[in-house]
Structure formats: C-alpha cells, structure tokens
Amino acid sequence: MIHKVSPPALYAICTGLFFTSLFVISCILPLLRRGLRLLLLQIRKLVFHRFTIGRHSLIGPWTVWFTLTHVVYVASNVAGLCVGAQSTSLYMSRAGQLALVNAAPLLLSMHLSFLADLFGLRLRTFLLVHRACGLMTTAHVVLHSIVVVARGVSMERNNSVDVYPVTAAGLLLLSTLIGPILRRRYYELFVRLHQALAGGVAAGTVMHLRAVAWSRWPFMYAYGGLITALTLFQLGHTILYNKQLGLPLPRIDVTSSHGTVKATITVSRPLVIDAGQYVNIWVPSVSLFSSHPFTITSWSPDPVRRFELFIQRRQGFTSRLHDRAELHRDISVQSRMLFSGPHGSSLRVWDFEHVLFFVQDFGIAAALPHLQKLVHGRARGQRKTRRVHVLWHVNNIDARQAVTPTINDLFHADGAGESYIFHVSIYNGIEMETETSSHGRFTIHPGVPNVWEILSTEANLREQQVAEGRTTTDAVQESSALDTPRTGMGNHSTGNNERTLVVVSAKGALRDEVRLSLRGFLSRGFELQDLDFQPV
C-alpha cells in the first residue's frame, strides 16, 4: 500500500536535502578534494620518483611507472599467447599473429619524429614505445621460429614457409644484439644498419605471409595503404616547408666558435617555432647518407625565416661539419640543405611562478629557447613569472665561452623590465672560490651543485615571495574595502602561479639525483620535466 506524503512532510524533506547538500558542498567536498590531492601526491612520489632498477651501462634507470607499464605490456602478450592454447600449432600461430600486431607501429614510417608528432608524444617517450615493441616482436618471432624448427619441418631453401620466419628471427636478433654496442659509439652506422635490418625483416615477413596467410592479405593491403598515405603526407609536408616557388632551397651557414659549431639556417617559408622544438637536417655536401636532429636554440614570438642551432662536435656528421667550419674560420660557410620539422612540443613554462633549470655542459643549448621565451614574456608584461634560475654544471670551457654572448643578451633583455627575474649559477671544478657579478645575477661556484640544498632554497624563496605578495594584496584590499562592495569571502589562491617547474637537461647521474631529491618537494608545488635533448 502506497502512503501519500503530506505537503508539510514533503517540505521538510526538501528543506533537509537542501541544507544537507549545502553541508556536503561546503564541508565534505573540500575534504574529499584535499584527500584526493594527497593521494595523487603520494602516487606521484611512489610511481615517478622512485627507481626499481638504478642506472647501469646497458639498462636503467627504471622508475616504478616504467616497470609497471612494461609488466602490464608483457603480461598482456603472455596472456594472448597462452590463454586457451592447447596445441603446439596454436602456440606457433598465435606467436606469429602477435608478432605482426606488435610490429605494426615499428614500420609505419622511417621517421620516428614524424610519428611522435602524429601521436602527440615526446620523442623520448615514443623511442621507449618503439624499443618495447621491437623487443616484444623479436620475442614472438623467435618463439614462432623455434616451434617451427622443433616440429621438425623441412628447412629446405625452397620451403618458404619455414625459411622466412627463421630468417626474420635472425635479423631481429642481430638488430637487438648490435643496438647497445653501436648506438652510442657509431650512431649513424647503427641507424642505417637498423633500418636495413628492419627492411629485411619486413621483406621476409611479406614472403612468409604470401605462403601461409592468403586470408589475411586484405589487412596487409590496408596496412600497406596506411604506410603509403603516411609516407606521401610526410613527403608533401617536407617539400612544402623546404621549397617555396621562386625562392631557393634552405641553406645552412656554419661558423666555428670555441670548439663548437654555430649554425644559422635560412628557409624560404616562414616557420612558427616554439621553444624546445627541433629539426632534422640533411646536408649532402657534408654527408650524403647522414641526417641529424638538432634542438633549435633561438626563439621568436613571430614566424621566422632564420633560426639558429648550437652544435656539439662529436663523431660522424657533427665532426665533419665542425671540420668544414674550422677550415674557413674567417668566413661563414654556406651549404644547401633539406630539413624536416619543426618537431616536438614546448613546455608550458609561462604557467609557473618559478622556473628552475638544471643543465650540464651542452645541455644549456636545449634550455636557451625556453629562457628566451621566459625573458621575452616577462619584459613585455605578458606573463608573471617571478624567477628564472639556471643551475649550470659545466666542465667544458668551450661550451661556456660559446654560450656567454647569448647569456649576456638575456641579462640585457631582462633588464628592460620593471624587475629582474633571470639568474645564472655556474658550478665547475676550476674556480677556487665563489664569485658574483656586479649586478648580483651571475654567480660562479666551485665544485658540483648540491641539488637538495638548491631545491630547499628555491622553495623557501618562492614561499617568501608568495607571502609578501599576499600581504601586499591584503593591504590593498583593506584600503579599498570602504569604497568597493564585498562580493565574496575572498580566496588567496593564485592557481598555477604557485608552482615551480624544474627542467633538466643533464647527464644521467645529475638527472637521477634531481628526480630522487624532488620527491621531498612535490607537496610544495614542484614539478619535473626532462627536455628531449640530454647530453651524454
């Protein structure tokens, strides 16, 4: 039997729900939000700022997040291989199918920067994905081939069903084994050999599928069509940015400066370049079979036809480029070139009140465009960044001397504003005592940076500035309270401007120290970002 609710009772229920809702909104929800923030903070500390495997010569460091994602990836492939498999032939078939699925992202394009941009990933992240897919593909192909051999099937040369998977497995194993050996010492040789082996694997896979998987050819045609479309799109994009009707091809002007190479690239079509982006350049007169990515070290808020690169001499292409510049020290050497890009994305440095850079040696090159962007925005009143501090651990005198003019330009541009925000601290083992410039914004320290002490000092300074800003704001509000109607209870939160961004472009040991030390400062609004370029 349904009882009717009297109007007074209904009114009482609605009134109770109304005040209960107000209580939940004003008291319970803030507690839940605070609890959620604390929970997410602890997760960040555990997952992103703790290592399961430290840095070694061949592997590491692995954060907890890196380990978890790879465990899930491996477990999902093992489940796809083993669940419900009751025969050897089914294992063999599944291993081959999973190898095709994992290999699909590997062969979409020869240009990983292009794919990283399409997927919205940073190049370093996409390289990790590429590596994981490659290793998993190798494992499945090797298993597929082992089962073929274990079944005792004929391995005669004319038996394409058996020869090609074993050949592909051998090529994949060779590519996997030579990678760690060649990648750091002979990078250009490694890249070309890696691409050649990948082409061999693709050819072997197609020949194998022609014999055993006619029913799957529609999917292969679709995949081939996708590769063709991406290749044509990339080719058209490159042609569009390299050539404008009536204007010459891009050219590169190189000069030698204190053992380094400063390159100025002039293009025919104006480019919109953001801080942190990079280009891949190909200079046939220097090296016909080599191209190389370089971070763009200049920044402008407007489209440009000219931008700069700061190039460290190493081996191969960069060594030959340096030798050419040294051969003509008194003049600028010009060469025709082609490029792709700009690639990559920019950090949202304008969203932070304090920005702290930890850079080492030539890592300063990756930080320069961000510094120019910050100083430019502050000098013109576009953003409210209060402090930009560069901690530069430099043992290479050539790098320091080559970058000094750019640093001086930044100091000069910073002086055009109402207050100074740009500061530089250099750490090296040559100086015997601390030296400070006359304007107090440039300091040279002996030894190496103490990361924990630096982070603590920056945190205290930021909190002091925020407190002073709040005190000033409160005084202004009290002085105008009699003339201005009060529209709310007030909120002192300054949102994103109460955070500190820590940017790192340094060698492995310093990067690891910064990541581990930052665990104690996450609750104080610190965030960490690694730049795409990291010196080695």
C-alpha positions as CSV (number, residue, x, y, z in Angstrom):
1,M,0.0,0.0,0.0
2,I,1.4,3.4,-1.0
3,H,1.2,6.1,1.6
4,K,0.8,9.7,0.4
5,V,3.3,12.2,1.8
6,S,1.7,15.2,3.2
7,P,2.8,18.6,2.0
8,P,4.4,19.6,5.3
9,A,6.4,16.3,5.3
10,L,7.5,16.9,1.7
11,Y,8.5,20.4,2.5
12,A,10.6,19.1,5.4
13,I,12.3,16.5,3.2
14,C,13.2,19.1,0.6
15,T,14.5,21.5,3.2
16,G,16.6,18.8,4.8
17,L,18.0,17.8,1.4
18,F,18.8,21.4,0.6
19,F,20.8,22.0,3.8
20,T,22.4,18.6,3.6
21,S,23.6,19.5,0.0
22,L,25.0,22.8,1.3
23,F,26.9,20.9,4.0
24,V,28.3,18.4,1.6
25,I,29.3,21.1,-0.9
26,S,30.9,23.4,1.7
27,C,32.5,20.8,4.1
28,I,32.7,17.3,2.7
29,L,33.7,18.0,-0.9
30,P,36.7,20.2,0.1
31,L,37.9,17.3,2.4
32,L,37.5,14.8,-0.4
33,R,39.4,17.1,-2.8
34,R,42.1,17.5,-0.3
35,G,42.3,13.8,0.3
36,L,42.4,13.1,-3.4
37,R,45.2,15.6,-3.9
38,L,47.2,13.9,-1.1
39,L,46.6,10.5,-2.5
40,L,47.7,11.6,-6.0
41,L,50.8,13.2,-4.5
42,Q,51.8,10.0,-2.8
43,I,51.2,8.1,-6.0
44,R,53.4,10.6,-7.9
45,K,56.2,10.1,-5.3
46,L,56.0,6.3,-5.5
47,V,55.5,5.9,-9.2
48,F,57.5,8.6,-10.9
49,H,60.2,9.5,-8.3
50,R,61.4,6.0,-7.1
51,F,63.6,3.6,-9.0
52,T,63.2,-0.1,-9.2
53,I,66.5,-0.5,-11.1
54,G,69.3,2.0,-10.9
55,R,71.3,3.4,-13.8
56,H,73.8,0.9,-15.3
57,S,75.8,0.8,-18.5
58,L,73.2,-1.2,-20.5
59,I,69.9,-0.7,-18.7
60,G,68.2,1.7,-16.3
61,P,67.2,3.7,-14.6
62,W,63.7,2.2,-14.4
63,T,61.1,4.1,-12.4
64,V,58.2,2.3,-10.8
65,W,55.9,3.6,-13.6
66,F,58.3,2.4,-16.3
67,T,58.4,-1.0,-14.6
68,L,54.6,-1.3,-14.2
69,T,53.8,-0.3,-17.8
70,H,56.3,-2.9,-19.1
71,V,55.0,-5.6,-16.8
72,V,51.4,-5.0,-18.0
73,Y,52.6,-5.0,-21.6
74,V,54.5,-8.3,-21.2
75,A,51.6,-9.9,-19.2
76,S,49.1,-8.9,-21.9
77,N,51.2,-10.5,-24.6
78,V,51.8,-13.7,-22.5
79,A,48.0,-13.9,-21.9
80,G,47.3,-13.5,-25.6
81,L,49.8,-16.2,-26.3
82,C,48.9,-18.8,-23.7
83,V,45.2,-18.5,-22.7
84,G,43.3,-21.3,-24.3
85,A,46.2,-22.6,-26.3
86,Q,46.1,-26.4,-26.3
87,S,48.4,-27.4,-29.1
88,T,51.9,-26.5,-30.4
89,S,50.5,-25.4,-33.7
90,L,48.2,-22.9,-31.9
91,Y,51.2,-21.5,-30.0
92,M,53.0,-21.1,-33.2
93,S,50.1,-19.4,-34.9
94,R,49.4,-17.0,-32.0
95,A,53.1,-16.1,-31.8
96,G,53.1,-15.1,-35.4
97,Q,49.9,-13.1,-35.1
98,L,51.1,-11.3,-32.0
99,A,54.4,-10.5,-33.8
100,L,52.5,-8.9,-36.6
101,V,50.5,-6.8,-34.2
102,N,53.5,-5.6,-32.2
103,A,55.5,-4.9,-35.4
104,A,52.7,-2.7,-36.8
105,P,53.9,0.5,-35.1
106,L,57.5,-0.1,-36.0
107,L,57.2,0.1,-39.8
108,L,54.7,2.9,-40.1
109,S,57.4,5.4,-41.0
110,M,61.2,5.6,-41.3
111,H,61.0,8.9,-39.5
112,L,60.2,8.5,-35.7
113,S,59.9,12.2,-35.1
114,F,57.1,12.4,-37.6
115,L,55.2,9.5,-35.9
116,A,55.8,11.0,-32.4
117,D,54.2,14.3,-33.6
118,L,51.2,12.4,-35.0
119,F,50.6,10.5,-31.8
120,G,51.2,13.6,-29.6
121,L,54.1,12.0,-27.8
122,R,57.5,13.4,-26.9
123,L,60.3,11.8,-29.0
124,R,62.0,10.2,-25.9
125,T,58.6,8.6,-24.9
126,F,58.0,7.3,-28.4
127,L,61.5,5.9,-28.6
128,L,60.7,3.8,-25.4
129,V,57.5,2.6,-27.1
130,H,59.4,1.8,-30.3
131,R,62.0,-0.2,-28.3
132,A,59.4,-2.1,-26.3
133,C,57.5,-3.1,-29.4
134,G,60.7,-4.1,-31.1
135,L,61.8,-6.4,-28.3
136,M,58.3,-7.9,-28.0
137,T,58.2,-8.5,-31.7
138,T,61.6,-10.2,-31.6
139,A,60.5,-12.5,-28.8
140,H,57.4,-13.6,-30.7
141,V,59.2,-14.2,-33.9
142,V,61.9,-16.2,-32.2
143,L,59.3,-18.3,-30.4
144,H,57.5,-18.8,-33.7
145,S,60.7,-19.9,-35.4
146,I,61.7,-22.2,-32.5
147,V,58.3,-24.0,-32.7
148,V,58.7,-24.4,-36.5
149,V,62.2,-25.9,-36.0
150,A,61.1,-28.1,-33.1
151,R,58.3,-29.6,-35.1
152,G,60.9,-31.0,-37.4
153,V,59.6,-29.3,-40.5
154,S,61.8,-29.3,-43.5
155,M,64.2,-26.3,-43.8
156,E,65.0,-26.6,-47.5
157,R,65.7,-23.5,-49.3
158,N,62.6,-23.8,-51.5
159,N,60.4,-24.2,-48.5
160,S,59.5,-20.5,-48.0
161,V,57.0,-21.3,-45.2
162,D,59.9,-22.3,-42.9
163,V,62.9,-20.4,-44.2
164,Y,61.5,-16.8,-44.0
165,P,60.4,-16.8,-40.3
166,V,63.7,-18.1,-39.2
167,T,65.5,-15.6,-41.4
168,A,63.4,-12.8,-39.9
169,A,64.1,-14.1,-36.4
170,G,67.8,-14.0,-37.1
171,L,67.7,-10.4,-38.4
172,L,65.7,-9.3,-35.4
173,L,68.1,-10.9,-33.0
174,L,71.0,-9.3,-34.8
175,S,69.4,-5.9,-34.7
176,T,68.7,-6.4,-31.0
177,L,72.2,-7.5,-30.1
178,I,74.1,-4.9,-32.0
179,G,72.0,-2.0,-30.8
180,P,73.6,-1.4,-27.4
181,I,77.1,-1.9,-28.9
182,L,76.8,0.5,-31.8
183,R,74.2,3.0,-30.8
184,R,76.4,5.3,-28.6
185,R,79.7,4.9,-30.3
186,Y,78.7,4.7,-34.0
187,Y,75.2,6.2,-34.1
188,E,75.0,6.9,-37.8
189,L,76.2,3.3,-38.7
190,F,73.7,1.9,-36.2
191,V,70.8,3.8,-37.7
192,R,71.5,2.8,-41.2
193,L,72.1,-0.9,-40.2
194,H,69.0,-0.9,-38.1
195,Q,66.9,0.4,-41.0
196,A,68.4,-2.1,-43.4
197,L,67.7,-5.0,-41.0
198,A,64.1,-3.7,-40.5
199,G,63.7,-3.7,-44.2
200,G,64.9,-7.3,-44.4
201,V,62.5,-8.3,-41.7
202,A,59.6,-6.7,-43.5
203,A,60.5,-8.4,-46.7
204,G,60.9,-11.8,-45.0
205,T,57.5,-11.3,-43.3
206,V,55.7,-10.5,-46.6
207,M,57.3,-13.5,-48.3
208,H,56.3,-15.7,-45.4
209,L,52.7,-14.4,-45.4
210,R,52.3,-15.0,-49.1
211,A,52.7,-18.7,-48.5
212,V,50.6,-19.2,-45.3
213,A,48.1,-16.4,-44.8
214,W,46.2,-15.7,-48.0
215,S,43.1,-15.0,-46.0
216,R,44.8,-12.1,-44.1
217,W,46.0,-10.2,-47.2
218,P,43.2,-7.6,-47.0
219,F,44.6,-6.5,-43.7
220,M,48.1,-6.4,-45.2
221,Y,46.8,-4.3,-48.1
222,A,45.1,-1.9,-45.6
223,Y,48.4,-1.6,-43.6
224,G,50.4,-1.0,-46.8
225,G,47.9,1.7,-47.8
226,L,48.3,3.3,-44.4
227,I,52.1,3.3,-44.8
228,T,51.8,4.8,-48.3
229,A,49.5,7.5,-47.1
230,L,51.7,8.5,-44.2
231,T,54.8,8.5,-46.5
232,L,53.1,10.7,-49.0
233,F,51.9,13.1,-46.3
234,Q,55.4,13.3,-44.8
235,L,56.9,13.8,-48.2
236,G,54.4,16.6,-49.0
237,H,55.0,18.2,-45.7
238,T,58.7,18.2,-46.2
239,I,58.5,19.6,-49.7
240,L,56.1,22.3,-48.6
241,Y,58.4,23.6,-45.8
242,N,61.6,23.3,-47.9
243,K,60.6,24.9,-51.1
244,Q,58.6,28.0,-52.0
245,L,58.1,28.9,-55.6
246,G,60.6,31.5,-56.8
247,L,62.9,31.1,-53.7
248,P,66.0,28.9,-53.3
249,L,66.3,25.8,-51.1
250,P,67.2,26.2,-47.4
251,R,70.8,26.9,-46.6
252,I,72.9,26.5,-43.6
253,D,75.7,28.9,-42.5
254,V,78.2,27.4,-40.1
255,T,80.9,29.1,-38.1
256,S,83.4,27.7,-35.6
257,S,83.2,29.2,-32.1
258,H,85.4,27.9,-29.2
259,G,85.4,24.3,-30.4
260,T,81.7,24.2,-31.2
261,V,79.6,25.0,-34.3
262,K,77.1,27.7,-34.5
263,A,74.7,27.2,-37.4
264,T,72.2,29.6,-38.9
265,I,69.5,28.1,-41.1
266,T,67.7,30.2,-43.6
267,V,64.5,28.8,-45.1
268,S,62.2,30.0,-47.9
269,R,58.9,29.7,-46.0
270,P,58.3,31.4,-42.6
271,L,58.1,28.9,-39.7
272,V,56.3,29.1,-36.4
273,I,58.8,27.7,-33.9
274,D,58.2,27.2,-30.3
275,A,60.7,26.7,-27.6
276,G,62.0,23.2,-27.3
277,Q,61.3,22.1,-30.8
278,Y,64.0,20.5,-33.1
279,V,64.7,19.9,-36.8
280,N,66.3,17.0,-38.7
281,I,68.8,18.4,-41.2
282,W,70.4,16.8,-44.2
283,V,73.4,18.5,-45.8
284,P,74.5,16.4,-48.9
285,S,77.8,18.3,-49.3
286,V,78.8,17.3,-45.8
287,S,77.4,13.7,-45.6
288,L,75.3,12.2,-48.3
289,F,73.9,9.4,-46.2
290,S,73.6,11.1,-42.8
291,S,70.9,13.3,-41.2
292,H,70.8,14.5,-37.7
293,P,68.3,16.1,-35.2
294,F,69.3,19.4,-33.5
295,T,67.4,21.5,-31.0
296,I,66.6,24.9,-32.2
297,T,68.4,27.3,-29.9
298,S,66.6,30.5,-30.9
299,W,63.0,31.6,-30.2
300,S,60.7,34.3,-31.5
301,P,57.0,35.0,-31.0
302,D,56.6,35.6,-34.7
303,P,57.1,33.4,-37.7
304,V,60.8,33.4,-38.8
305,R,62.8,32.6,-41.9
306,R,66.0,32.2,-40.0
307,F,66.8,30.2,-36.8
308,E,70.0,29.1,-35.0
309,L,71.5,25.8,-33.9
310,F,74.2,25.2,-31.3
311,I,76.1,22.0,-32.3
312,Q,78.5,20.0,-30.2
313,R,81.3,18.3,-32.0
314,R,81.1,14.5,-31.6
315,Q,81.6,11.9,-34.4
316,G,80.4,11.5,-37.9
317,F,78.2,14.3,-39.3
318,T,78.9,16.8,-36.5
319,S,82.7,16.2,-36.7
320,R,82.7,16.8,-40.5
321,L,80.5,19.9,-40.1
322,H,83.0,21.2,-37.5
323,D,86.0,20.5,-39.7
324,R,84.4,22.4,-42.5
325,A,83.8,25.4,-40.2
326,E,87.3,25.2,-38.9
327,L,88.7,25.1,-42.5
328,H,87.1,28.5,-43.1
329,R,87.4,30.2,-39.8
330,D,87.4,33.8,-41.1
331,I,84.2,33.4,-43.2
332,S,80.8,31.8,-42.9
333,V,80.5,28.6,-44.9
334,Q,77.1,28.2,-46.7
335,S,75.7,24.9,-47.9
336,R,72.4,23.8,-49.4
337,M,70.4,21.5,-47.2
338,L,67.0,19.9,-46.6
339,F,65.2,19.7,-43.3
340,S,62.1,18.2,-41.6
341,G,60.3,19.8,-38.8
342,P,60.0,21.6,-36.6
343,H,59.2,18.6,-34.4
344,G,58.3,18.2,-30.8
345,S,56.3,20.2,-28.3
346,S,57.1,23.0,-25.9
347,L,56.9,23.1,-22.2
348,R,54.2,25.4,-20.7
349,V,56.8,27.5,-18.8
350,W,54.6,30.5,-18.6
351,D,52.2,28.6,-16.3
352,F,54.7,28.6,-13.4
353,E,55.8,31.3,-11.0
354,H,59.3,29.9,-10.6
355,V,61.3,28.0,-13.3
356,L,64.4,26.2,-12.3
357,F,66.8,24.7,-14.9
358,F,69.4,22.0,-14.1
359,V,71.7,21.8,-17.1
360,Q,75.1,20.3,-17.7
361,D,77.7,21.2,-20.3
362,F,76.0,21.3,-23.7
363,G,72.6,20.8,-22.1
364,I,72.4,24.6,-22.0
365,A,71.6,24.5,-25.7
366,A,68.2,22.9,-25.1
367,A,67.4,25.4,-22.3
368,L,68.3,28.6,-24.3
369,P,65.0,28.9,-26.3
370,H,62.9,28.4,-23.1
371,L,65.0,31.1,-21.4
372,Q,64.4,33.5,-24.3
373,K,60.7,32.8,-24.2
374,L,60.5,33.5,-20.4
375,V,62.6,36.6,-20.5
376,H,60.7,37.9,-23.5
377,G,57.3,37.3,-21.9
378,R,58.4,39.0,-18.6
379,A,60.0,42.0,-20.3
380,R,56.8,42.8,-22.2
381,G,54.5,42.1,-19.2
382,Q,52.8,39.1,-20.9
383,R,53.3,36.7,-18.0
384,K,54.0,37.0,-14.3
385,T,57.0,34.7,-13.9
386,R,58.8,35.9,-10.8
387,R,62.1,34.0,-11.0
388,V,64.1,32.0,-13.6
389,H,67.2,30.4,-12.2
390,V,69.7,28.4,-14.3
391,L,72.0,26.0,-12.4
392,W,74.7,25.1,-15.0
393,H,77.2,22.4,-14.1
394,V,79.8,23.0,-16.8
395,N,83.2,21.2,-17.1
396,N,83.5,22.1,-20.8
397,I,85.1,25.6,-21.1
398,D,84.3,25.6,-24.9
399,A,80.6,25.4,-24.2
400,R,80.7,28.1,-21.6
401,Q,82.6,30.5,-23.8
402,A,80.4,29.8,-26.8
403,V,77.1,30.5,-24.9
404,T,78.3,33.5,-23.0
405,P,77.2,36.1,-25.6
406,T,73.7,34.6,-25.6
407,I,73.6,34.7,-21.8
408,N,74.6,38.3,-21.8
409,D,71.9,39.1,-24.3
410,L,69.4,37.5,-21.9
411,F,70.6,39.6,-19.0
412,H,70.3,42.7,-21.1
413,A,66.8,41.8,-22.2
414,D,65.8,41.0,-18.7
415,G,66.9,44.5,-17.6
416,A,64.3,46.1,-19.9
417,G,61.5,45.1,-17.4
418,E,60.5,46.6,-14.1
419,S,62.4,43.9,-12.1
420,Y,64.9,41.2,-12.7
421,I,63.9,37.6,-13.0
422,F,66.8,35.9,-14.7
423,H,69.7,34.4,-12.6
424,V,72.5,32.1,-13.5
425,S,74.7,30.0,-11.2
426,I,77.6,28.2,-12.7
427,Y,79.3,25.2,-11.0
428,N,82.7,23.9,-12.0
429,G,85.8,22.3,-10.5
430,I,88.2,25.0,-11.8
431,E,87.2,28.0,-9.7
432,M,88.6,28.0,-6.1
433,E,86.1,30.4,-4.5
434,T,82.6,31.8,-5.2
435,E,82.4,34.9,-7.5
436,T,79.4,37.1,-8.0
437,S,78.9,39.7,-10.8
438,S,78.3,43.3,-10.0
439,H,74.6,43.1,-10.7
440,G,74.3,40.0,-8.5
441,R,72.5,37.8,-11.0
442,F,75.5,35.8,-12.2
443,T,77.4,33.6,-9.7
444,I,80.3,31.1,-10.1
445,H,80.6,28.3,-7.5
446,P,83.4,25.8,-7.1
447,G,82.5,22.1,-7.2
448,V,79.2,20.4,-8.1
449,P,75.7,21.6,-7.3
450,N,74.0,20.3,-4.1
451,V,70.6,19.5,-5.5
452,W,68.7,19.1,-2.3
453,E,70.1,22.4,-0.9
454,I,69.3,24.2,-4.1
455,L,65.7,22.9,-4.1
456,S,65.2,23.8,-0.5
457,T,66.5,27.4,-1.0
458,E,64.3,27.9,-4.1
459,A,61.2,26.5,-2.2
460,N,61.8,28.9,0.7
461,L,62.4,31.8,-1.6
462,R,59.2,31.2,-3.5
463,E,57.1,30.8,-0.4
464,Q,58.6,34.0,1.0
465,Q,57.7,35.9,-2.2
466,V,54.2,34.5,-2.3
467,A,53.7,35.5,1.3
468,E,54.9,39.0,0.6
469,G,52.6,39.2,-2.4
470,R,49.6,38.1,-0.3
471,T,50.5,40.7,2.4
472,T,50.6,43.4,-0.2
473,T,47.3,42.2,-1.7
474,D,45.6,42.2,1.7
475,A,46.7,45.7,2.4
476,V,45.4,47.0,-0.9
477,Q,42.1,45.2,-0.3
478,E,41.7,46.7,3.2
479,S,42.4,50.2,2.0
480,S,39.7,49.9,-0.7
481,A,37.2,48.0,1.4
482,L,35.2,51.1,2.2
483,D,34.8,52.1,-1.4
484,T,34.4,48.6,-3.0
485,P,31.3,46.4,-2.3
486,R,32.3,43.0,-1.0
487,T,31.2,40.3,-3.4
488,G,32.5,37.2,-1.7
489,M,34.6,35.7,1.1
490,G,37.8,36.0,-0.9
491,N,40.4,33.4,-2.0
492,H,44.1,33.9,-1.8
493,S,44.9,31.0,-4.1
494,T,46.9,32.1,-7.1
495,G,46.3,28.8,-9.0
496,N,49.1,27.7,-11.4
497,N,51.4,30.6,-10.4
498,E,52.2,29.0,-7.1
499,R,54.0,26.1,-8.7
500,T,57.7,25.7,-9.5
501,L,58.8,23.9,-12.7
502,V,62.1,22.0,-12.6
503,V,63.6,21.5,-16.1
504,V,66.5,19.1,-16.6
505,S,68.9,18.7,-19.5
506,A,71.9,16.9,-17.9
507,K,73.8,13.7,-17.8
508,G,72.4,10.6,-16.2
509,A,73.8,11.0,-12.7
510,L,72.5,14.5,-12.3
511,R,69.1,13.7,-13.8
512,D,68.7,10.8,-11.3
513,E,69.8,13.0,-8.4
514,V,67.2,15.7,-9.3
515,R,64.4,13.1,-9.7
516,L,65.1,11.5,-6.4
517,S,65.6,14.7,-4.5
518,L,62.4,16.2,-5.9
519,R,60.3,13.6,-4.0
520,G,60.5,15.7,-0.9
521,F,59.3,18.9,-2.7
522,L,56.3,17.6,-4.6
523,S,54.0,18.7,-1.8
524,R,55.4,22.2,-2.1
525,G,54.3,22.6,-5.7
526,F,57.3,21.4,-7.6
527,E,57.0,19.6,-10.9
528,L,59.7,17.9,-13.1
529,Q,60.2,17.9,-16.8
530,D,63.0,16.4,-18.8
531,L,63.9,18.1,-22.1
532,D,64.1,16.0,-25.3
533,F,67.9,16.6,-25.6
534,Q,70.0,15.2,-22.8
535,P,73.8,15.3,-23.0
536,V,75.8,12.1,-22.7
